[in-house]
Amino acid sequence: MLRVFVLADTHDKLPPKIVERARDAAEIWHLGDVCAEIILDELRAIGPPVTVVRGNCDSNSDWPLVVDLIREKLRFRLQHIPPDRPPTKVDVLLHGHTHVPRNEKRGGVLFLNPGCVTRPNRGAAASTAWLEIKNGEIIWRLVAL
């Protein structure tokens, strides 16, 4: 089983709880609006590989807007702002930006959002998520902060 720690919209803040929780991850995916690069340094210091996409509040143009990954034969797309329509050739689209958790299937694509670390929206709690992949099956668990 592959365990991925997923977070978004840290906006210059990384609560110590996150560092503790992410230690069990095989990978860490940050879905944008990191803002301060020191946040990525702190995530990298945990140990697992960190993948990041650039959000609308990020100024580092070296970070990609979109990252496509394949894990256990599933096709993942990471991007900050969700598209209006489901992308083709993607099984799962992970995004941030809305500051609201999401787990919704649209047009055969699973849209997932871990919520927001710093400024949740629409009554949602601050949250991150665990994405577990086992035998081609996805388990998505939100973790309230």
Secondary structure, 3 states (H helix, E strand, C coil): CEEEEEECCCCCCCCHHHHHHHCCCCEEEECCCCCCHHHHHHHHHHCCCEEECCCCCCCCCCCCCEEEEEECCEEEEEECCCCCCCCCCCCEEECCCCCCCEEEEECCEEEEECCCCCCCCCCCCCEEEEEEEECCEEEEEEEEC
